[in-house]
Amino acid sequence: MCADLMDALEKRELLKVQVLQNCADAPKDVAQELVAGTNAELVQVIGKVIVLYKESKENKTLELPR
């Protein structure tokens, strides 16, 4: 699972993940597991939506303000 997320983060840099309604874990707990497994940064958790960011090595598309 984390390999697919890491590939998606490499291609897109910013990724929204939807936690299923029947998931017993809290979305913030799921977000922390995803961050630990992908080395991405947690942008935000709103409801059951998790937003992750990881700078791409090959496909850099986002320019962050300094």
C-alpha positions, 0 to 999 in steps of 0.5 A: 500500500505505501509503495502505491502512495509513494509512487503517487506522491512522486508523480503529483507531490500533493495527494488527498486520501479519503478514509472509508466510512467503515474504518474504525481508526480515527483519521488523524491516526491513519494520517500519522501512519501514512506520514510514517510510512511515506516520509511525507508531510501532513498538510491537513486532516478535514473530516475523513480527508487527509492531505499529504505533501512530499517534494518530488525528486524528478517531477517537481511541479509545485513552487512553495513560497519562501 
